[in-house]
Amino acid sequence: MLRADAASAVLGMRIERDEPGIAVVSMTVRADMLNGFAITHGGLVFALADTAFAVACNEDDKVTVAAGADITFLRSTGEGDVLTATARRRIRSGRTGLYDVTVTDAAGEIVAEFRGRSVTTDRPAPA
């Protein structure tokens, strides 16, 4: 799935770990990722967490997508910071799942907490 994800590629995201129900994705904050206050744009922190969530919940050949997600921002970051999103499955039951993602900086400080809800579809996987 991520091989065809142009958005994650353009943001420079790297998969550090990919196991069933667990994913770790990192990204270095660039100058063009900052908002008007010179801090990392929250939408890009969300995108990093969402990507880790997507990797964690697509553990088989069934297409699983987000049914919803929430994020809480806890610390700001800036240019040059390396952010890491660690996603873990809480539960997967039938077609739905619940995943928690913690985003940290290089010092291990928590930047954000994300909770994603997934739904497995009948949609065919892209070729």
C-alpha positions in Angstrom: 0.0 0.0 0.0 2.7 2.5 1.0 4.7 1.9 -2.2 1.9 3.8 -4.1 1.4 6.5 -1.4 2.6 9.6 -3.0 1.7 11.8 -0.1 3.8 9.9 2.4 6.7 9.8 -0.1 6.7 13.6 -0.7 6.7 14.2 3.0 9.8 11.9 3.3 8.2 9.3 5.6 10.2 6.2 6.3 8.9 2.9 7.6 11.0 1.7 10.5 8.9 -1.3 11.5 6.0 -3.1 9.9 4.5 -6.1 11.7 0.9 -7.2 12.1 -0.8 -4.7 14.2 2.4 -2.6 14.8 4.1 0.0 12.7 6.7 2.7 13.2 7.1 5.5 10.7 9.5 8.5 11.0 9.8 11.9 9.3 12.2 14.7 9.5 10.6 18.2 9.7 11.6 20.5 6.9 11.3 24.2 6.6 8.3 23.8 4.2 6.4 21.8 6.9 6.3 24.8 9.3 3.2 26.9 10.0 3.2 30.7 10.4 4.5 30.4 14.0 7.6 28.5 12.7 6.4 25.2 14.3 5.5 22.0 12.7 2.1 22.2 11.1 -0.4 20.1 13.0 -1.8 18.6 9.8 1.6 17.1 9.0 1.9 15.6 12.5 -1.5 14.1 11.9 -0.4 12.8 8.5 2.6 11.0 10.1 0.4 9.4 12.7 -2.3 8.5 10.1 0.4 6.8 7.9 1.6 4.7 10.9 -2.0 3.8 11.6 -2.6 2.8 8.0 0.5 0.6 7.9 -0.5 -1.1 11.2 -4.1 -1.8 10.2 -3.3 -3.1 6.7 -1.7 -6.3 7.9 -3.2 -8.6 5.3 -4.4 -8.4 1.7 -7.8 -6.9 2.7 -8.1 -3.1 2.1 -8.6 -1.4 5.5 -9.3 2.4 5.7 -9.9 4.9 8.4 -13.4 5.2 9.8 -12.3 8.2 12.0 -9.4 9.5 14.0 -8.7 12.0 16.7 -5.4 13.6 17.7 -4.2 15.5 20.8 -1.2 17.8 20.3 1.0 17.9 23.4 4.3 19.5 22.4 5.5 21.6 19.4 8.4 20.8 17.2 10.3 22.6 14.5 12.6 22.3 11.5 15.2 19.5 11.8 13.2 17.6 14.4 12.8 13.9 13.6 9.3 12.7 14.5 8.4 9.0 15.0 4.9 7.6 15.0 4.4 4.3 16.7 1.1 2.6 16.0 -0.3 -0.3 18.0 -3.5 -2.3 17.5 -5.7 -2.2 20.5 -8.4 -4.5 19.1 -9.6 -5.8 15.8 -13.0 -7.4 15.8 -14.8 -8.4 12.6 -14.4 -5.5 10.1 -13.5 -2.8 12.7 -10.4 -2.0 14.6 -9.0 0.5 17.2 -5.4 1.7 17.1 -3.4 4.0 19.2 -0.5 6.0 17.8 2.1 7.9 19.8 4.2 10.5 18.1 7.6 11.4 19.7 10.6 13.6 18.9 14.2 12.4 18.8 14.5 12.8 22.6 11.6 10.5 23.1 9.3 13.3 24.3 5.6 12.8 23.4 4.5 15.2 20.7 1.0 13.9 20.1 -1.4 11.1 20.8 -3.7 9.8 18.0 -6.5 7.2 18.1 -7.7 5.7 14.8 -10.8 3.6 14.1 -10.5 1.3 11.1 -12.9 -0.5 8.8 -12.0 -3.4 6.5 -13.7 -3.1 3.1 -14.6 -5.4 0.3 -12.6 -3.2 -2.1 -9.9 -5.0 -4.1 -6.3 -4.1 -3.4 -4.6 -1.9 -6.0 -2.6 -3.8 -8.6 
